[in-house]
Amino acid sequence: MASLAIAQAVHKFVQELIKHPVDEPLDAILEDAMIAEHEIRLLLGAHREGVQDLYIGLFDVFKLYPPARRTRRIANQIPSNASKYHILPLTTRFRRPDLASSTVPDLGVFLKHWQLFSHGSLKEMQPLDWNNVLAAGGSVTACILAQAPDISNRKLNEHFQSDLYSSSYIDLFLWGLSPKEAEKKMIAIYKAVCASAPWKVTCVRRAKTITIHTTYPHRPVRISLRLYQSPAEIIAGFDMDSSCFAYDGTTVYANPRALTAIIRQANTVDISRHSPSFEYRLAKYALRGFQIYIPSLDRDRVKPWVYNPNLQHFPNGLAKLLVLEKALTSPDYYYYLDYQAISPKSDFDSDMASTEKLYGLDLDAKKVKEKISQEDTTNMYTGLRDQLAVLWPGISELHGRLAISNPFYDGHRHICFVGSMRKCLRPSCENQDCDRHQATEDSVLGKGVSDQFTTFPSSVPGAESLAYARFEAWAQEAYEDREEVDNNDYHIHGPVILDDDESDDSNGSEYADAVSRTSAQLQLD
């Protein structure tokens, strides 16, 4: 499908949506648009440099005729059968009336919400700073969702600061830039945040992101270290329909997936976009008002072991999603599941986020640095070794042997740096015994200035972490007789704290009542 045909398919979907009967399903008119979306992924994967239309498949939300943004119930969905094809289905309390607007009315209201959500973290970004920068994901979705017409700023701020969004960052993506240009752009963004906040600002560098933190309630700004060719390529890699909204400083963009999700209040499961945190992120957006739509869901086939209170590990695929549903509706149901081990990630990668959120009351740049220090496994191993050495003098020698033979045992690994933007762009370690050339694959220290930015390693955007080729494989575990499933181990790696005193100037439902308890446990991004 050529670029022109893709654009025509998207335009046709929007036009048919306006005149489509409200009591008929959207699947028929959505089919061609979804084929176009698939073709966009293939096109960007195979010929990303040759795609002339940088916004292929995207459209300006507020240029749509208002009827295209009306809320529509998924056909034949009534309270009595809402759970037939949905996981964590919405009830009347959270369901918008049919034909009510699904978005804020215009760009002006969106910008008002954006300022409240971010608390002005990016208010000093100038038009030039926004060039080749795209904000996308949950932060944009939160600001475009329709609210009560008479909602006050205080109530809206309480909503944005609630458990639903308490760990949300502003995700920024860079496109059309070289690595050197991207460095300059990130420094410009950092300076804009510094100008916006009357407090100290610090950066946290992880393997694939740099996050700018200041004092609460200013929202952290997280920048991806993956470089893209276009805004279309950024959105093409997103796994959640409802997160496919983007803002470039002047315009709010969406694709057919995003528009369908917001008018139906549902994310449709697409296994071709599966990632390691896929099921957790579906649950996260369900808490935010997007039920999980699985057209082929068959609850009658689900095996009893999924609902065994003695389950000790989270299963995989559909079974994991069903367990999450039960845990959210009945937080005390499972006796042994460790919710603290769950760490859903950001919209653009499976390992972007920290195991602990770094946004909330009483948090500032200094305390962010202190919290990062607490993750230092070097201190943990050293303290344990010193205590055991009193009882067993040979423990120090054993510790050294284990560190050589098992890289996961060695606490001196660099998964995180804290400091100014310029220092995080050029991380270094003061430990003379540290050899950056021996850095492990997940270490950021081994990445030089020229190779710290990455592009899509896969031929299909968003497909680099696919775990399932077919829906049947994803759903199989839930439909099988099994007593116990394996669960991956999670490792916390040691950070390095950099001195950042030097500035950069030289350069109603059942689960609703459980949200406040459970979303904190799930550490939802």
N, C-alpha and C positions, 0 to 999 in steps of 0.2 A: 504494500500500500504506500503510494507516494505521499509526500508532505501535503500536497494539495488535497488529496483524498482524505487524509487524516483530519485536516482542518474542516473539510466539508462534513465529515461524520460528526464531529463535535458540534458544529453549528446546527446540524439537523437535529441532534439530540435536544439541544436547548429549545429550538422552535417547536418540536413535537411535545416537549414537556409542558409548554404553555397551554396548549390546546388539549392535552390528554385528559380524559375523564378521571376525576379524583377517585372514583371507586374501582378503577381498573389498575392492575399491577403495572409497575414501570419496567419490569424485566424485559419486555419485548422491545421497547424503544431504547433501552439501555444497552442491548446486545451489541449493536454496531459501534457504539461509543467505547465499549469495553474491548472490542476487537482493535479499535484504533489505539487505545491505550497500550495494548500488547505490542502493536506495531511500533509505537513510539519507543518502547523499551528496546526492541530489536534494532531499530534505526539508530538510536543513540549509542547502543553498544557497538554496532558495526561501523558506523560512519559518523561518530560524534563530532569530529572536526568539520565535516562537510555539511552539517545541517544548518541551513541559512536562517530558518525561523527559530530564534532563540526562545520563543515562548510557545512553541508548537504544542497544541493540546490544552493550552491555558486560556482563560478569558477573565476580563475584568468583572468582578462580582457585582459591582454597583452600576454597571452598564446594562445588566440584565433587566428585562422587563419584570416588574415586581411579581406577577403571577408565577414566574419561573422559580421564585424563591419561597413559594407557599409550602407549608407543612402538609405532608401526605402520609397517611397511615399505610403501612404495607398491606396490600389487598388481603381481605379475609381475616385480618388480625383483630380479634375481639378479646376482652379480658379472659374469657374462659379458655381460649386456646393460644394465648400469647406465648406460652412456653413451648409450643409444639415445634416451632422452627427457630426459637430464640433462646439464648442463654442470657441470664440476668435481664429478663424482659422488663420494660418500663410499665408502670401502672399509671392510673389516672392522675395521680399527684404530680408526676414528672412528665406526663404526656402533654405536648402542646395541642390545642384544638386544631382539628383539620382546617386547612386553608389559612391558618394564622401564619404570619411572616416567620420564617426560620432564622433570619439574620437581622442585624440592626439595619435601620432604614437607609443610611447613607454613610459616606466616608467620614463626615464630620463626627457622627456618633461613634464610629469605630475608633477614630483618633482619641476621642474622650476616654473611651474604655482602655485604649492602649496606654495612655498616660497613667491611668489609675492602676492598671495591672503592673506596669513596669516601675511605677513611682518615679518616672522621669529619668530612668537610667540612661536613655539614649536621646534625651531632649536637646542636647548640645550637638548632636550629629548634624552637620550641614549637608545640603544637597550633594556636594562633591564627595562627602564621606560615604553617602549611600550608593554611589556608583559602584557597580559590580558586587553589591552586597544584597543578600536576600534574607529576611527574617521569615522563618517558616516553622510549621508544626503546632504543637499544643498551645503556645502563647498566642498565636494569631487566631486559632480556632476559638479560644476563650473570649477574645475581644470581639469577634464577629457574631457570636451566638446572640439571638434575640433575648432581651430581658424585658421585664415588666415596664411599660411606658412611663410609669410614675416612680420608678426606683430611684432612690436618693444615692448620692455619691457615697455616703456612709455605708449604706446597705450593700452597694456594689463592691466597695472596697472590702467589706467583711466577707463577701462571697469569694473574691479573688484571694483573700488571705486564709480561707478555710482549708480544712484538710484536703479538699479536692485538688487544690492548686498550691499547697504549701511547699512542695518541692519542685515546682516548675521553674525552669530557667527560660531565658530568651535565647533561642538558638539562631545563630547567624551562620550563613554559608557564603563562601566567596566563589565567584565564577568569572571566567574570561581573563584570569590574571596569571602571570608567571610567578614562581616561588618568591622572587625578589619583590615583585609588586605586591604580592600577598602579605609579605612581612611589613611593608610600608602601610598597607591598608589596616593591618591589625594594630599597629602602633597608633594610627589615626583614630581607630575606634577606642583604643585604651585611653587616649588623651581626651576624647569626647566624654567618656564615662567619668574620668577624673574631673573634668570641668563641670559635669552635672552634679557630682556628689561633693558636699562640703566636708567629707571625711576621708580618711586614709583608704587607698585602694590597693588591692593586691591581686595577683594572677595565680591560678593553679594550672600547671601544665601536666596533662596526662598523655597517654600514648597517641591519642588522635584528636585531642581538643585542648584549647586553652580557655579557661573560664575566668572572667573578671569579677571579683567580689568587692563589695564595699559594705557599708553599714545598712542593716535592715531598717526600713522596708524596701530600699532600692533592690530591684530584682537582679540576680546575677546574669551576666551576659556570657554565653558559651559559644565559642567560635570553632567550627570544624576545621581540622588541618587537611581535609580532603579538598582538592581543587576541582572545580567543575567547569564545563564548557559553557553552560547556559542555565537559566532558571528552570527550563523544561527538564533538564537532566537531574537537577536536584529533586524535584517533585516526583519524577519517575521512579526514584529509588525508595520512596516512602512505603511502609508496610500497612499503615492504617489509613482507610479512606478518609476519616474525619480529620486527619492531620494534614491533608493536602491543600492547605490554605497558605498563602505567602504574601508578604508585604515588602515592598522595595523602597519605602520612604514616601511614595506618592500614590501607589495603586495596590489594591488587594486582589490577588489572583486566586483562581481555583481551577480544578479540572472536573470532568463529569463524575469521577469517584467522590470528590469532596461534596459537590452539590447534591448528589444522590444521598450521601450519608446525612447531611444536615437537614434535608427536607423529610427524610424517613426516620431520622433519629436512630440510625443503625449503622454499624460497621458490618460489611459483608465479608465473611471469611474467604480469603483467596490464598490457597496453599502455595501458589507460585511465588508469594512474597513472604514466605515463612522465614523467621529469624529465631535465634536462641531465646529471645524475650517475647516472642510473638503472643503467646497465650496470656502472659502477665499484662502486656500492653492492651490487649483486648479487654481485660478485666478493668484496667485503669480507666479506659474511655467509657466503659459501661457505667462506672461510678459517676462519670461526668455527663451522663445522659445519652449515651449511644449504645443501645442494646446490641447484642451480638447475633447477627442473622446468618443462619446456616440452612440453606434451602433443603438440603438432604439429611438434616438431623433426624435420627430415629431413636428417641429415648427408650422405646420398648426393647431395643437391643442392648442397652447399656447393662453391663454385668454388675452384680451386687458388690463385688470387691471395691468398686470405685467409691462406694459409700460406707466402707468399713471404718468405723471410728478409730480403729487401731492402726490405720495406715501410717507407715513410718517414713515414707519417701513420696515426693511428688512424682506422679507418673508423667507420661509424655503425651503430646498431641491433644486430641479431643478429651482424653481422660483427664489431663491436667486442667483443662478449661472447666470441666464438670466439677472437679475437686475444688477449684477456686470459687465456683459459683456456690457450692455448699458452704465453704469456709466464710464467704462474705455474708451469706444469709443466716448462718449459724456459727458465729465466731468460735464457740467452745465445742464444736462438734468433734473435730479431730483431736485426739489426745496428744499425739506425738509429732505432728508436723511443725517444723520450725519456720515460722513466717519470717524470722529475721534473716533467713538464708535467701529470701527472695529479693532480688534487686532489679526491677525492670529498668530498662535503659532509655536512651533518647530515641528520637524519631529516625536518626540517620545512621546508627551503628549499634552493634550488640555489646560493646564494651566501653561506652562513653562515660557512664556516670559513676560516681563514687558509691561505695557501699553505704555511705551515710550522707544524708542531705546536708548541704551547707548553706541553708537559708532559713531564717526564723528569728523569733524574738531574741534580743540580747546578742545577736551575732554581728560582728564587725570584722574588718580585715585581720586584726590581730588574733581574734578568736578563731577565725578560719584557719590561720596558720597553726594555732595550737591544736585544733582538731585534726589537721593533717598530720601533725607530729605524733598524735596518739596512734596513728596507723602504722607507725614505724616498727616493723617486725625485727629490725636490728636490735632495738632496745629491748624488745620482748625476749628474744633469744639470749641476748647478753645477760639480762637480769636473771633469767632462769638458770643459765649456765653458772653464773657466779654463786647463786644460792646452792645449787647442787654440788658445786666444787668443794664446799665445806664438808659435805658428807662423803663425796667420792672424788678424790683429786684427779682421777683419770678422765673426768667428764670433758675437760677442755680439749684434750687430744682427740677424744671421740667426736666432739663437735666439729673440729677441724676436718676430720676424715669425712664426716657426713656432708659437710659443706662442699667438699671437692667432688664427691661421688654423686651428690643429689642437688642439682641447682635449685630445686624448690625449697630445700632446707636452708639455703643461704639467705640471710636477711638483708645482705647488702646488694640490693637490686633497685633500679631507679624507675619506678612506675609513676612517680609524681614529683614535681618540683613546684616550689612556691617562691614568688618574687615579683619583680617588675616585669612588664611585658618584654622588654628587650632582653632581660636575663633569662626569661622562660623560652625565648626564641633561640637562645644559645646556651643551653643548660650545661653545667659543669659540676664537678664534685671536688670538694676540698680534701677528700680522703686520698692520701698519696698511694695507698695500696689499691685504689680502684683503677682498673684497666678498662677504659671505655671500649677497646677493641674486642674485649671478651664479653660484652654486653649480650644478654639473651634477647631473643626475638621480640619479647614484649617490653623491653626496656626502651625508654626514650633517650637515654644517654648516648646510645650508639648512632643516633640519627644526626647527620650533619646539617648545616644550614641549607644545602641544596636539596637534600632528600627527605626533609622532615614533612614536606607536603606530599600527599599521594593523590592519585587519580583512581578511577574505577579499575580494579584489577580483573573484573569479570567482563565478559562480552555483553552481558545484560545488566543494566542498572538495577541494583537492589536484589540481585540474584546470587551474590557472592557467598551467602551463607545458607543456601537452600538445604533443607534437611529431608524434604519429602517431595517425591515426584508426582504423586497423585493424592487426591483427597482420601481415597480408601486406605492408603498407608498411614496417613495422619490420624484417621479415625479408628484404625484397627485395634489398638490397645484397649480402647474403651469397650469394644465389642468382644474381647477375648476373656477367657477364664484364666485369671492370674491372681495370685495371692500377694505378690510383692513385686515392686519395680525398682530399678536402680536409679540413683540420682547422682548428678555430677557433683564433685567436690568444688568448693569455692575457696580461693586463696586470697589473702590480703597481703599486699606487697609493700615494702618499705619506701617511703618518700624521701626526698632531699629538700631541706629548707634552705632557700637562698636569701641572703641579705637583700632586702628590697628598699633600703633607705635611700639608695641612689635613684633619682627620678629619671624619666625618659626624655626630659626636655632637651637633652643634647641631641637628639635625633627627632409519704405514703407507702413506699414499697417495703418489703420485709428488710431488704438490705440497707435502706436509707438510714435507719437508726443505728446501724453498725458501722457506718462510714467513718465516723470520727475515731473509732477504736481500731478498725481493721486497716484503713488506708495508711495509718501511721506505721502499723506493723509491716505492711507490704512495702513501705518505703517507695511509694509510687512517684516516678519522676514527673 
